[in-house]
Amino acid sequence: MGAGDEPPRMVHHSGGDTVEDAAQTCLSVVERIEEAAVVERTVLHEVLSAVLAKGHVLLEDVPGTGKTVTARVLAEALGLEFTRIQFTPDLLPADVTGSNVYNEHEGAFEFAPGPIFANVVLADEINRAPPKTQSALLEAMEEGQVSVDGTTHELPDPFVVVATQNPIEQEGTFRLPEAQRDRFSVKTSLGYPSVDGEMELLDRRAQRRTLAPSVEPVIEEATVRELQDLGEDVSVRVPVRRYIVDIARETRADERSEVGVSPRGVQRVFEAARASAVLAGRDYVVPDDVKRLAVATMAHRVVLSTNATVEGTEAADIVRDALDRVEVPAVSPDAPDSEAGTDESAAESPEQSAETTPATEQATNGHEEPSGDVSTDASAPDSTTTDGDTEPDGSDDDLF
């Protein structure tokens, strides 16, 4: 679908449209973003999965790789209101949430909303603000509301925080606490573009007279909510739920981790996998959805032990090793199953009598480098197919 084509009209699929229509709509959004930003589709898949899962995104990368542009054109393509908050050491919580201001004409205090009252909020260099200001985001990210002087104010719906931080420069920064990192559905990075990508950047700059690129909306706010609601109806069978739980428990059992993936993290992975299925045009989740997002949704929740930190181990290595150790369930969408499609509590239920096959290859996870024993191209994250996975037409490879 070209940039000038009219995107498919999205309504809730109970009204007649299908997840295939949703996938095409998301593909139109991706193509519109690519008109302004040079970003790998694996990264856009992770970011859109977080948006459709009603989650938040943490972008960690060096300066100048396009984090701010990506967040802004994402909001523009989705037809959402966008604000940017530059986090600094002297930023106060009221500078984020807003405060009560005295109105001389009315003779009363009125609430003046802060910049957090937008659909997509870019928290730029979030680790430069003191912990008190960082914590002001916690209630907003988890509850979709802020409290000022004892009064609760609802945030817009949808509400997505895209936070950025620089992993290299640590002087004058405050490390994000584990509790706050755990509230991000996805943590990813853009990386440097290829030679062709940088040449394309220069070609685009030569063709416009403005410093920052922008795009026209593909959809509107109501459509984003419909896409998010569609994910709630995606079926996740019991073997796949158990697969998510087993991977998380493996990260906790690993001697290199002090803290593994939390129960809250398990739910975020569950939600992101359902969103990934929507992006693939499916109304059910397959293990590849979990494997594809495993590093992006789990690694930032793992706290390394002291020895692992000294040895240079990365949290992503622990997640990849967990993927290698856990058997991949064989899933057929037509097989009978008594599970309810979206009951998250069933993830803790005993494993049903489902035939499983050992994973023959480690899944790639977006732009992350795979471990040394797997010869898989990171630019084609789903080029390997796990035995037993059923992947119908409209798979991830077709769209992303």
Buried (B, 14 or more C-beta within 10 A) or exposed (E): BEEEEEBBEBBBBEEEBEBBBBBBBBBBBBBBBBBBBBBBBBBBBBBBBBBBBBBBBBBBBBEEBBBBBBBBBBBBBBBBEBBBBBBBEEBEBBBBBBBBEEEEEEEEEEBEBBBBBBBBBBBBBBBBBBEEBBBBBEBBBEEBEBEBEEEEBEBBEBBBBBBBBBEEEEEEBBEBEBEBBBBBBBBBBBBEBEEEBEEBBEEBEEEEEEEEBEBEBBBEBEBBBBBBBBBBBBBBBBBBBBBBBBBBBBBBEBEBBBBBBBEEBBBBBBBBBBBBBBBBBBBBBBBBBBBBBBBBBBBBBBBBBEEBEEEEBBBBBBBBBBBBEBBBBBBBBEEEBEBEBBEBEBBEEEBBEBEBEEBEBBBBBBBBBBBEEEEBEBEEBBEBBBEBBBBEEBBBBEBB
